[in-house]
Amino acid sequence: MTTASIDLFQRLFIGDNGYRLMVEIAKQLSCESLGMIQEILTFYEAHKQTLHFLDYLIHLEISKSENGTMFRGNSFCSRCLTVYTLMTMSNQYVISFLEDPMAKVLKGEYTNLEINPDFAIGPIDESIFKLKEIVGIFIARIIDTINLWPESYRYLCYSLYSECEKTTILQPLQCVSGFLVLRVICPAIMQPHKTGFCNEKPNNDIMRGLIIICKVIQNIANGTLPHEPYMKCLNEFISKETVALQFALEKISLIRPTKFSFVPIKEKELESSMNSIIIIWKNNIKNVDNYLQQNCSTEFKELAHAVIKYSSKGYLKRKRIMNKKMKEDIAISQLFNEAKQGSVTEVQTIIKKYPEIIDCTDVDMMTPLHYACVFKNIPVALFLYNKGSSLYLQDAMGFSALHYACQANLIDLLNLIKESNFVDVGMTNEEGNSCLHYLVQHEFTQFHFQFLDYLTSKDEAIINIQNYAGDSPLHYAVNIALNNIEAGRSTISALIQHGADCHLKNMKGKTPMDLVQEKGRTDLEIVMMSETVVKPSTILPESPSDDQFRLRSNSGEKKTTRRNSLLLHRSPASPRLLAAYQSRGSLSRKQPLGVSTSSPVLLK
């Protein structure tokens, strides 16, 4: 599904500026408006950006925390996390993981768990023993299955932990357990008939037992001892279980997952979500306008006003404009099809008529240049690049055209990129991979050696940058060589000569040298030990400007520097598609609006 409206929405609402605008739009939503929040998350889920949006909300929530607590009350972040767990059917995981202990309770094996002397109906010592036993079973099961939770949930744990570490008033593990245990697991336990553990509501004795179990689990998750005098007998037990649970939670919170699954969103659902966002926006139009005037750039304000304008009833009734929009949507669809397997002639015809759509994006945020690279349509890729298609745009998984060109080993396009002196070669995708991680999967020739000169001259850190699994380009090259005895030597040699560290450890504690030695490949070991580092010889490095300089993070370390806006589009000086709804005569003949002012072609 690819339309101009989707492209405009992506430009406006994806990236930190867009997330902040969405927060402003949603400020007037009541605490009961979970349906509208689901529409917002549906839009982001369709573009595989929900976790980035939630990550931004977590950052915003923690930065505003003043009393050392989080998830108190019904903040927008709290409600979004709740809706996300419902959208991703978290109850199914809770049922799968806690089926055995819940079955024991629901069958009546653990009754009379009340230890309050005012309400206990049996020996309190016996109730205390049974309560400790069943809570211990629950905690043990939570710990045993902690690594089986979907990676999207583990990513949120990682995000919470990382953000809380930056503060002095929040406990990282308490925030993690507040999300996973208190907001996902405990609510499912306390409502077994709604969660799916049973068909009918259990009797009062069992329901009271589940409430008591959850109360103790909450104390363990929070790392706090109960205030009630009659629960002091559980202090030692709670302290012991807290240590075990926090150890397990810390293990999944220190590593950033990279592989995610997403909820499939239908076209009608995406269209409905976009319409709902406009409705929410119009209901809060004055406050949003004030925010735009006070906090946003002229370009961003123009784009926001365009989106709201093109969604107005009066505008949609104008047949001439809607016909033009329909023709443009058809042209966008044709452009993507031609980028796959079409000819330069057909693409040229489309771009000549609609120059502003050269960098249009589909629902996965891929551009026609991305398509041409993926499908190895080299003539079209070269044409689009020469016409100014941007290398800065990244798709939903963080891949730029440079990533795809390296992955497909498109030497002609890579040579053109090198000649155009493109600067920002170190962009990373959702896995933390740079373009070099993909280039090293091919056997290096003289051209590749020269291209590596170019990459390291623009970004010295790229030679040893580690992805979120801690693997450097040399790790990748070594693995390729180990799987193919005839390949990889020239690639490894080139990397070593450009300063690749063969003793750099990944998250598993393995260095490239370790991998070689474990397989007994003495030939590769000799290559890695005999090569000496040489300076790039073909291109002299330029002094980076402030906006080009980037601190690189080592993902193998416990504390990682947050990569800034991986998926943030670097938009042209004015919104690309505004001209799509105007007469063609208003387009500049010197430079189409579809050409980014930061395009490397224009900087030649």
FIDOLUM-901701 format. One record per residue (C-alpha): residue number from 1; residue in three letters; x, y, z. Coordinates in Angstrom, 1 decimal. Layout:
NUM:ALA:X:Y:Z
...
//
This chain:
1:MET:0.0:0.0:0.0
2:THR:1.6:3.2:-1.2
3:THR:-0.1:6.6:-1.3
4:ALA:0.9:10.3:-1.0
5:SER:-1.2:10.5:2.2
6:ILE:0.7:7.7:3.9
7:ASP:4.0:9.3:2.8
8:LEU:2.9:12.6:4.3
9:PHE:1.9:11.0:7.6
10:GLN:5.2:9.2:7.8
11:ARG:7.1:12.4:7.3
12:LEU:5.1:14.2:10.0
13:PHE:4.7:11.6:12.7
14:ILE:7.8:9.4:12.5
15:GLY:10.9:10.6:14.3
16:ASP:11.3:12.5:17.6
17:ASN:9.6:15.6:16.3
18:GLY:6.7:13.6:15.0
19:TYR:6.4:11.6:18.3
20:ARG:6.4:14.9:20.3
21:LEU:3.6:16.2:18.0
22:MET:1.6:13.1:18.5
23:VAL:1.9:13.5:22.3
24:GLU:0.6:17.1:22.0
25:ILE:-2.3:15.9:19.8
26:ALA:-3.3:13.2:22.3
27:LYS:-3.1:15.4:25.4
28:GLN:-6.9:16.0:25.5
29:LEU:-7.7:12.2:25.4
30:SER:-9.5:11.1:28.5
31:CYS:-8.3:8.2:30.6
32:GLU:-11.1:6.0:29.1
33:SER:-10.1:6.7:25.5
34:LEU:-8.1:3.5:25.0
35:GLY:-9.7:2.9:21.7
36:MET:-8.2:6.1:20.3
37:ILE:-4.8:5.2:21.7
38:GLN:-5.1:1.9:19.9
39:GLU:-5.7:3.8:16.6
40:ILE:-2.5:5.8:17.2
41:LEU:-0.5:2.6:18.0
42:THR:-2.0:0.9:14.9
43:PHE:-0.5:3.7:12.7
44:TYR:2.9:3.1:14.2
45:GLU:2.6:-0.7:14.2
46:ALA:1.8:-0.6:10.4
47:HIS:5.1:1.2:9.9
48:LYS:7.0:-1.0:12.4
49:GLN:7.7:2.1:14.5
50:THR:5.6:1.3:17.7
51:LEU:8.7:0.4:19.8
52:HIS:10.4:3.6:18.8
53:PHE:7.3:5.6:19.7
54:LEU:7.0:3.8:23.1
55:ASP:10.8:4.3:23.6
56:TYR:10.3:8.0:23.2
57:LEU:7.3:8.0:25.6
58:ILE:9.4:6.2:28.2
59:HIS:12.2:8.7:27.8
60:LEU:9.7:11.5:28.2
61:GLU:8.0:9.9:31.2
62:ILE:11.2:9.3:33.0
63:SER:12.6:12.8:32.3
64:LYS:9.5:14.2:34.1
65:SER:9.6:11.9:37.1
66:GLU:10.2:13.8:40.3
67:ASN:9.1:11.5:43.1
68:GLY:11.0:8.4:42.3
69:THR:8.0:6.5:40.9
70:MET:6.8:5.6:37.4
71:PHE:3.6:4.2:36.0
72:ARG:1.6:5.9:38.7
73:GLY:-1.8:7.2:37.5
74:ASN:-2.9:7.2:33.9
75:SER:-0.2:9.0:32.0
76:PHE:-0.2:8.8:28.2
77:CYS:2.9:6.6:28.4
78:SER:1.2:4.3:30.9
79:ARG:-2.0:4.0:28.8
80:CYS:0.0:3.3:25.6
81:LEU:2.0:0.5:27.2
82:THR:-1.3:-1.0:28.5
83:VAL:-2.9:-0.8:25.0
84:TYR:0.3:-2.3:23.4
85:THR:0.2:-5.3:25.7
86:LEU:-3.5:-5.8:24.7
87:MET:-2.7:-5.4:21.0
88:THR:0.1:-8.0:21.2
89:MET:-2.0:-10.4:23.2
90:SER:0.2:-10.5:26.3
91:ASN:-2.3:-12.8:28.1
92:GLN:-1.5:-15.6:25.7
93:TYR:2.1:-15.6:27.0
94:VAL:1.1:-15.3:30.6
95:ILE:-1.2:-18.3:30.1
96:SER:1.5:-20.3:28.5
97:PHE:4.1:-19.5:31.1
98:LEU:2.0:-19.7:34.3
99:GLU:-0.5:-22.5:33.3
100:ASP:0.8:-25.0:35.8
101:PRO:0.8:-22.8:39.0
102:MET:-2.6:-21.3:38.0
103:ALA:-4.1:-24.7:37.5
104:LYS:-3.0:-25.7:41.1
105:VAL:-4.8:-22.6:42.5
106:LEU:-7.9:-22.9:40.4
107:LYS:-8.3:-26.6:41.3
108:GLY:-8.4:-25.6:45.0
109:GLU:-5.0:-27.1:45.9
110:TYR:-4.1:-23.8:47.6
111:THR:-7.1:-22.6:49.6
112:ASN:-7.2:-20.6:52.8
113:LEU:-4.2:-18.4:52.0
114:GLU:-5.5:-15.6:54.2
115:ILE:-2.8:-14.8:56.9
116:ASN:-4.6:-11.7:58.4
117:PRO:-5.7:-12.9:61.9
118:ASP:-8.9:-10.9:61.5
119:PHE:-10.1:-12.9:58.5
120:ALA:-8.1:-16.2:58.7
121:ILE:-10.3:-19.3:59.0
122:GLY:-7.6:-21.9:59.7
123:PRO:-4.2:-22.2:61.3
124:ILE:-2.1:-19.2:60.2
125:ASP:1.1:-21.1:60.2
126:GLU:-0.3:-23.5:57.7
127:SER:-1.6:-20.6:55.5
128:ILE:1.9:-18.9:55.7
129:PHE:3.6:-22.1:54.5
130:LYS:1.2:-22.7:51.6
131:LEU:1.4:-19.0:50.6
132:LYS:5.2:-19.1:50.5
133:GLU:5.1:-22.4:48.5
134:ILE:2.7:-21.2:45.8
135:VAL:4.3:-17.7:45.4
136:GLY:7.7:-19.5:45.2
137:ILE:6.3:-21.6:42.4
138:PHE:5.0:-18.5:40.5
139:ILE:8.3:-16.6:40.9
140:ALA:10.3:-19.7:39.8
141:ARG:8.1:-20.0:36.7
142:ILE:8.5:-16.3:35.9
143:ILE:12.2:-16.6:36.2
144:ASP:12.4:-19.9:34.1
145:THR:10.4:-18.4:31.2
146:ILE:11.9:-14.9:31.3
147:ASN:13.9:-15.4:28.1
148:LEU:10.8:-16.7:26.3
149:TRP:9.0:-13.4:26.3
150:PRO:8.7:-11.8:22.9
151:GLU:11.6:-9.6:22.0
152:SER:9.4:-6.5:21.8
153:TYR:8.6:-6.9:25.5
154:ARG:12.3:-7.4:26.2
155:TYR:13.1:-4.3:24.2
156:LEU:10.8:-2.3:26.4
157:CYS:12.5:-3.7:29.5
158:TYR:15.9:-2.7:27.9
159:SER:14.5:0.8:27.2
160:LEU:13.2:1.2:30.7
161:TYR:16.4:0.0:32.3
162:SER:18.6:2.2:30.1
163:GLU:16.6:5.3:30.6
164:CYS:16.3:4.8:34.4
165:GLU:20.1:4.3:34.7
166:LYS:20.5:7.9:33.5
167:THR:18.6:9.2:36.6
168:THR:19.3:9.2:40.3
169:ILE:15.8:9.0:41.6
170:LEU:14.5:5.8:39.8
171:GLN:15.5:2.2:40.4
172:PRO:16.0:0.6:36.9
173:LEU:14.9:-2.9:37.9
174:GLN:11.9:-1.6:39.8
175:CYS:10.7:0.1:36.6
176:VAL:11.3:-3.0:34.6
177:SER:9.3:-5.2:37.0
178:GLY:6.7:-2.4:37.2
179:PHE:6.0:-3.0:33.5
180:LEU:6.5:-6.7:33.0
181:VAL:5.2:-8.1:36.4
182:LEU:2.8:-5.4:37.7
183:ARG:1.2:-4.3:34.4
184:VAL:1.2:-7.6:32.5
185:ILE:1.5:-10.7:34.7
186:CYS:-0.4:-9.6:37.9
187:PRO:-3.5:-8.3:36.1
188:ALA:-3.7:-11.6:34.2
189:ILE:-3.5:-13.6:37.4
190:MET:-6.2:-11.5:39.2
191:GLN:-8.7:-12.0:36.4
192:PRO:-8.3:-15.6:35.3
193:HIS:-11.8:-15.8:33.7
194:LYS:-11.0:-12.8:31.5
195:THR:-7.5:-13.8:30.8
196:GLY:-8.3:-17.3:29.6
197:PHE:-7.1:-19.4:32.5
198:CYS:-10.7:-20.5:33.1
199:ASN:-14.2:-20.0:31.6
200:GLU:-16.1:-18.8:34.6
201:LYS:-15.2:-16.6:37.5
202:PRO:-13.7:-18.7:40.4
203:ASN:-15.4:-18.7:43.8
204:ASN:-14.6:-16.0:46.4
205:ASP:-12.1:-18.1:48.3
206:ILE:-10.0:-18.7:45.2
207:MET:-10.3:-15.1:44.1
208:ARG:-9.1:-13.9:47.5
209:GLY:-6.2:-16.3:47.3
210:LEU:-5.2:-14.9:43.9
211:ILE:-5.3:-11.4:45.3
212:ILE:-3.1:-12.4:48.2
213:ILE:-0.7:-14.1:45.8
214:CYS:-0.5:-11.0:43.6
215:LYS:0.1:-8.8:46.6
216:VAL:3.1:-10.8:47.7
217:ILE:4.4:-10.9:44.0
218:GLN:4.0:-7.1:43.9
219:ASN:6.2:-6.7:47.0
220:ILE:8.8:-9.0:45.4
221:ALA:8.7:-7.1:42.1
222:ASN:9.0:-3.7:43.8
223:GLY:11.7:-4.9:46.2
224:THR:9.8:-3.6:49.2
225:LEU:8.7:-5.2:52.4
226:PRO:5.0:-5.1:53.4
227:HIS:3.8:-2.5:55.8
228:GLU:1.1:-4.7:57.5
229:PRO:2.3:-6.2:60.8
230:TYR:0.8:-9.6:60.1
231:MET:2.9:-9.9:56.9
232:LYS:6.2:-9.3:58.7
233:CYS:6.6:-13.1:58.7
234:LEU:7.1:-13.0:55.0
235:ASN:10.0:-10.4:55.1
236:GLU:12.8:-13.0:54.8
237:PHE:11.0:-14.9:52.0
238:ILE:10.3:-11.7:50.0
239:SER:13.9:-10.5:50.3
240:LYS:15.2:-13.8:49.0
241:GLU:12.8:-14.0:46.1
242:THR:13.4:-10.3:45.2
243:VAL:17.1:-11.0:44.7
244:ALA:16.4:-14.0:42.4
245:LEU:13.7:-12.1:40.4
246:GLN:15.9:-9.0:40.0
247:PHE:18.8:-11.1:38.8
248:ALA:16.7:-12.6:36.0
249:LEU:15.2:-9.2:35.0
250:GLU:18.6:-7.6:34.8
251:LYS:19.8:-10.3:32.4
252:ILE:17.1:-9.5:29.9
253:SER:17.3:-5.7:30.4
254:LEU:21.0:-5.3:29.6
255:ILE:20.8:-6.6:26.0
256:ARG:19.0:-4.8:23.3
257:PRO:17.0:-7.2:21.1
258:THR:17.2:-6.7:17.3
259:LYS:14.7:-9.2:15.8
260:PHE:11.0:-8.3:16.3
261:SER:7.7:-9.5:15.1
262:PHE:4.9:-7.1:14.4
263:VAL:1.1:-7.2:14.5
264:PRO:-0.2:-7.4:10.8
265:ILE:-2.2:-4.3:10.0
266:LYS:-4.7:-4.3:7.1
267:GLU:-5.1:-1.4:4.7
268:LYS:-8.5:-0.5:6.1
269:GLU:-7.1:-0.5:9.6
270:LEU:-4.3:1.8:8.6
271:GLU:-6.7:4.1:6.9
272:SER:-9.0:4.1:9.9
273:SER:-6.1:4.9:12.2
274:MET:-5.0:7.9:10.1
275:ASN:-8.6:9.2:10.1
276:SER:-8.8:8.8:13.8
277:ILE:-5.6:10.7:14.4
278:ILE:-7.0:13.6:12.3
279:ILE:-10.2:13.6:14.4
280:ILE:-8.1:13.7:17.7
281:TRP:-6.0:16.5:16.2
282:LYS:-9.1:18.6:15.2
283:ASN:-10.5:18.2:18.7
284:ASN:-7.4:19.7:20.1
285:ILE:-6.5:22.0:17.2
286:LYS:-5.8:25.2:19.2
287:ASN:-3.3:23.7:21.6
288:VAL:-1.6:21.8:18.7
289:ASP:-1.3:25.1:16.7
290:ASN:0.2:26.8:19.7
291:TYR:2.7:24.0:20.1
292:LEU:3.7:24.2:16.4
293:GLN:4.1:27.9:16.5
294:GLN:6.3:27.9:19.6
295:ASN:8.4:24.8:19.1
296:CYS:8.7:23.7:15.5
297:SER:10.6:24.8:12.4
298:THR:9.0:26.5:9.5
299:GLU:9.3:23.3:7.4
300:PHE:7.7:21.1:10.0
301:LYS:4.8:23.6:10.5
302:GLU:4.2:23.6:6.7
303:LEU:4.1:19.9:6.6
304:ALA:1.7:19.7:9.6
305:HIS:-0.6:22.3:8.1
306:ALA:-0.5:20.4:4.8
307:VAL:-1.6:17.1:6.5
308:ILE:-4.5:18.7:8.4
309:LYS:-5.5:20.7:5.3
310:TYR:-5.6:17.8:2.9
311:SER:-7.8:15.9:5.4
312:SER:-10.4:18.5:5.7
313:LYS:-13.9:17.8:4.4
314:GLY:-13.9:20.9:2.2
315:TYR:-10.7:19.9:0.6
316:LEU:-11.8:16.3:0.0
317:LYS:-14.9:17.5:-1.8
318:ARG:-12.8:19.3:-4.5
319:LYS:-13.0:16.8:-7.3
320:ARG:-10.2:18.3:-9.4
321:ILE:-7.7:18.1:-6.6
322:MET:-8.8:14.6:-5.6
323:ASN:-8.4:13.5:-9.2
324:LYS:-4.9:14.9:-9.2
325:LYS:-4.2:13.1:-5.9
326:MET:-5.5:9.8:-7.4
327:LYS:-3.3:10.2:-10.5
328:GLU:-0.3:10.8:-8.2
329:ASP:-1.1:7.7:-6.1
330:ILE:-1.2:5.7:-9.4
331:ALA:2.2:7.2:-10.4
332:ILE:3.7:6.3:-7.0
333:SER:2.5:2.7:-7.4
334:GLN:3.9:2.6:-10.9
335:LEU:7.2:4.0:-9.8
336:PHE:7.7:1.3:-7.2
337:ASN:6.8:-1.4:-9.8
338:GLU:9.3:0.0:-12.3
339:ALA:12.0:0.3:-9.6
340:LYS:11.7:-3.5:-9.1
341:GLN:12.0:-4.7:-12.7
342:GLY:11.2:-1.8:-15.0
343:SER:13.3:0.2:-17.4
344:VAL:15.0:3.6:-17.0
345:THR:12.7:5.0:-19.8
346:GLU:9.5:4.2:-17.8
347:VAL:11.0:5.6:-14.6
348:GLN:12.2:8.7:-16.4
349:THR:8.7:9.3:-17.8
350:ILE:7.1:9.1:-14.3
351:ILE:9.7:11.3:-12.6
352:LYS:9.5:13.9:-15.4
353:LYS:5.8:14.3:-14.8
354:TYR:5.9:13.9:-11.0
355:PRO:9.4:15.0:-9.8
356:GLU:8.2:15.4:-6.3
357:ILE:7.6:11.6:-5.8
358:ILE:11.2:10.5:-6.4
359:ASP:11.7:9.8:-2.7
360:CYS:8.1:8.7:-1.8
361:THR:7.9:5.9:0.7
362:ASP:5.7:2.8:1.0
363:VAL:4.2:1.5:4.2
364:ASP:7.6:0.0:5.1
365:MET:9.2:3.4:4.5
366:MET:11.2:2.1:1.5
367:THR:11.9:4.4:-1.3
368:PRO:12.1:3.6:-5.1
369:LEU:15.9:3.7:-4.7
370:HIS:15.7:1.1:-2.0
371:TYR:13.6:-1.1:-4.2
372:ALA:16.0:-0.8:-7.1
373:CYS:18.9:-1.8:-4.9
374:VAL:17.1:-4.8:-3.3
375:PHE:16.0:-6.1:-6.7
376:LYS:19.4:-5.3:-8.3
377:ASN:17.9:-3.1:-10.9
378:ILE:21.2:-1.3:-11.5
379:PRO:20.2:1.0:-14.4
380:VAL:17.2:2.4:-12.5
381:ALA:19.2:2.7:-9.2
382:LEU:21.9:4.8:-11.0
383:PHE:19.2:6.9:-12.7
384:LEU:17.3:7.6:-9.4
385:TYR:20.6:8.4:-7.6
386:ASN:21.7:10.8:-10.4
387:LYS:18.3:12.5:-10.2
388:GLY:18.8:13.2:-6.5
389:SER:17.2:10.4:-4.7
390:SER:18.3:10.7:-1.1
391:LEU:20.8:8.3:0.6
392:TYR:19.7:9.7:4.0
393:LEU:16.3:8.1:4.1
394:GLN:16.1:4.8:6.1
395:ASP:13.2:2.3:5.9
396:ALA:11.3:0.8:8.8
397:MET:14.2:-1.5:9.7
398:GLY:16.8:1.3:9.4
399:PHE:18.3:0.3:6.1
400:SER:19.4:3.1:3.8
401:ALA:20.1:2.8:0.1
402:LEU:23.8:2.5:1.0
403:HIS:23.0:-0.6:3.2
404:TYR:21.1:-2.2:0.4
405:ALA:23.8:-1.3:-2.2
406:CYS:26.5:-2.9:-0.1
407:GLN:24.3:-6.0:0.6
408:ALA:23.7:-6.5:-3.1
409:ASN:27.3:-5.6:-4.0
410:LEU:26.2:-3.0:-6.6
411:ILE:29.6:-1.8:-7.5
412:ASP:28.5:0.7:-10.1
413:LEU:26.2:2.5:-7.6
414:LEU:28.9:2.3:-4.8
415:ASN:31.4:3.9:-7.2
416:LEU:29.0:6.7:-7.9
417:ILE:28.4:7.2:-4.2
418:LYS:32.1:7.4:-3.6
419:GLU:32.6:9.8:-6.4
420:SER:29.8:12.1:-5.1
421:ASN:31.7:12.3:-1.8
422:PHE:28.7:11.3:0.4
423:VAL:29.6:12.0:4.0
424:ASP:27.3:10.1:6.4
425:VAL:28.5:6.6:5.6
426:GLY:28.2:5.3:9.2
427:MET:24.4:5.2:9.6
428:THR:23.2:2.0:11.4
429:ASN:20.0:0.0:11.1
430:GLU:17.8:-1.7:13.6
431:GLU:20.4:-4.4:14.2
432:GLY:23.1:-1.8:14.7
433:ASN:24.7:-2.8:11.5
434:SER:26.6:-0.3:9.3
435:CYS:26.9:-0.6:5.5
436:LEU:30.3:-2.2:6.1
437:HIS:28.7:-5.2:7.9
438:TYR:27.0:-6.1:4.6
439:LEU:29.9:-5.2:2.3
440:VAL:32.3:-7.6:4.0
441:GLN:30.0:-10.5:3.1
442:HIS:31.5:-10.3:-0.4
443:GLU:35.0:-11.2:-1.5
444:PHE:37.0:-8.0:-1.7
445:THR:38.5:-6.8:-5.0
446:GLN:40.7:-3.8:-5.7
447:PHE:37.5:-1.7:-5.9
448:HIS:36.3:-2.9:-2.5
449:PHE:39.7:-2.0:-1.0
450:GLN:39.4:1.5:-2.5
451:PHE:35.8:1.8:-1.3
452:LEU:36.9:0.8:2.2
453:ASP:39.5:3.6:2.0
454:TYR:36.6:6.0:1.3
455:LEU:34.4:4.7:4.1
456:THR:37.2:5.0:6.7
457:SER:38.1:8.5:5.5
458:LYS:34.6:9.6:6.2
459:ASP:34.1:7.8:9.4
460:GLU:37.1:6.2:11.1
461:ALA:34.9:4.4:13.7
462:ILE:33.1:2.4:11.0
463:ILE:35.9:-0.2:10.8
464:ASN:35.3:-1.4:14.4
465:ILE:31.7:-0.4:15.0
466:GLN:29.8:-3.2:16.8
467:ASN:26.1:-3.9:16.3
468:TYR:23.8:-4.7:19.1
469:ALA:25.1:-8.2:19.3
470:GLY:28.6:-6.8:19.7
471:ASP:29.7:-8.1:16.2
472:SER:32.1:-5.9:14.2
473:PRO:32.5:-6.1:10.4
474:LEU:35.5:-8.4:11.1
475:HIS:33.3:-10.8:13.0
476:TYR:31.0:-11.0:9.9
477:ALA:33.9:-11.4:7.5
478:VAL:35.4:-14.2:9.6
479:ASN:32.1:-16.1:9.8
480:ILE:31.8:-15.9:6.0
481:ALA:35.3:-17.3:5.6
482:LEU:34.7:-20.1:8.1
483:ASN:31.6:-21.2:6.1
484:ASN:33.4:-21.0:2.8
485:ILE:37.0:-22.1:2.7
486:GLU:37.5:-20.4:-0.7
487:ALA:36.3:-17.0:0.4
488:GLY:37.0:-14.2:2.8
489:ARG:40.8:-14.0:3.0
490:SER:41.1:-10.8:0.9
491:THR:38.2:-9.3:2.9
492:ILE:39.8:-10.1:6.2
493:SER:43.2:-8.8:5.0
494:ALA:41.6:-5.5:3.9
495:LEU:39.9:-5.0:7.2
496:ILE:43.0:-5.7:9.2
497:GLN:45.0:-3.3:7.1
498:HIS:42.4:-0.6:7.8
499:GLY:42.6:-1.0:11.5
500:ALA:40.1:-3.8:12.3
501:ASP:40.6:-5.1:15.9
502:CYS:40.8:-8.9:15.8
503:HIS:40.6:-9.0:19.7
504:LEU:37.3:-7.1:19.9
505:LYS:34.7:-9.1:21.9
506:ASN:31.1:-9.5:21.0
507:MET:28.2:-10.0:23.5
508:LYS:29.1:-13.7:23.7
509:GLY:32.6:-12.8:24.7
510:LYS:34.1:-14.1:21.4
511:THR:36.7:-12.2:19.3
512:PRO:37.3:-12.7:15.6
513:MET:40.5:-14.4:16.6
514:ASP:38.7:-16.8:18.9
515:LEU:36.3:-17.8:16.1
516:VAL:39.2:-18.6:13.8
517:GLN:41.2:-20.5:16.5
518:GLU:38.1:-22.6:17.5
519:LYS:37.7:-23.8:14.0
520:GLY:41.4:-24.5:13.6
521:ARG:41.8:-22.2:10.6
522:THR:45.5:-21.5:10.9
523:ASP:45.5:-20.0:7.4
524:LEU:43.1:-17.2:8.5
525:GLU:45.0:-16.8:11.8
526:ILE:48.2:-16.1:9.8
527:VAL:46.4:-13.5:7.7
528:MET:45.1:-11.7:10.7
529:MET:48.4:-11.7:12.5
530:SER:50.6:-10.9:9.5
531:GLU:48.8:-7.9:8.1
532:THR:49.9:-4.4:9.2
533:VAL:47.7:-1.3:9.4
534:VAL:48.0:1.1:6.5
535:LYS:46.5:4.6:6.2
536:PRO:43.8:5.2:3.6
537:SER:45.6:6.2:0.4
538:THR:42.9:7.2:-2.1
539:ILE:40.9:9.8:-0.3
540:LEU:42.0:12.3:2.4
541:PRO:39.5:12.6:5.3
542:GLU:37.7:15.9:5.6
543:SER:37.1:17.6:8.9
544:PRO:33.5:16.8:9.8
545:SER:31.1:19.6:10.6
546:ASP:29.2:19.7:13.8
547:ASP:26.1:18.1:12.3
548:GLN:28.2:15.4:10.7
549:PHE:30.1:14.4:13.8
550:ARG:28.7:11.4:15.6
551:LEU:29.8:9.7:18.7
552:ARG:29.9:5.9:18.1
553:SER:28.7:3.5:20.8
554:ASN:30.2:0.1:21.6
555:SER:27.2:-2.2:22.0
556:GLY:29.3:-4.8:23.7
557:GLU:29.5:-2.5:26.8
558:LYS:26.9:-2.5:29.5
559:LYS:26.1:1.2:29.0
560:THR:25.5:2.2:25.4
561:THR:25.2:5.6:23.9
562:ARG:21.7:6.0:22.5
563:ARG:21.9:6.3:18.7
564:ASN:20.1:9.4:17.7
565:SER:16.9:9.0:15.7
566:LEU:17.9:6.1:13.6
567:LEU:14.7:6.3:11.5
568:LEU:14.4:10.1:11.4
569:HIS:14.0:11.2:7.9
570:ARG:16.2:14.0:6.8
571:SER:13.7:16.0:4.9
572:PRO:14.4:18.6:2.2
573:ALA:14.1:22.3:2.9
574:SER:10.3:22.2:2.2
575:PRO:7.9:19.2:2.5
576:ARG:8.4:17.1:-0.6
577:LEU:4.8:16.3:-1.5
578:LEU:3.2:19.7:-1.0
579:ALA:3.6:20.4:-4.7
580:ALA:1.7:17.2:-5.4
581:TYR:-1.5:19.0:-4.6
582:GLN:-0.7:22.2:-6.5
583:SER:-0.4:22.9:-10.1
584:ARG:2.7:21.7:-11.9
585:GLY:3.5:25.2:-12.9
586:SER:4.4:26.1:-9.3
587:LEU:7.3:23.6:-9.3
588:SER:10.8:25.0:-9.6
589:ARG:12.4:24.1:-12.9
590:LYS:15.8:24.3:-11.5
591:GLN:15.3:21.8:-8.7
592:PRO:12.4:19.5:-8.2
593:LEU:10.9:19.5:-4.7
594:GLY:11.6:15.8:-4.6
595:VAL:15.4:16.4:-4.5
596:SER:16.8:16.7:-1.0
597:THR:18.9:19.8:-0.4
598:SER:21.3:17.5:1.3
599:SER:21.5:15.1:-1.6
600:PRO:25.1:14.1:-2.3
601:VAL:24.5:14.6:-6.0
602:LEU:23.9:18.3:-5.4
603:LEU:27.1:18.6:-3.3
604:LYS:29.3:17.3:-6.1
//
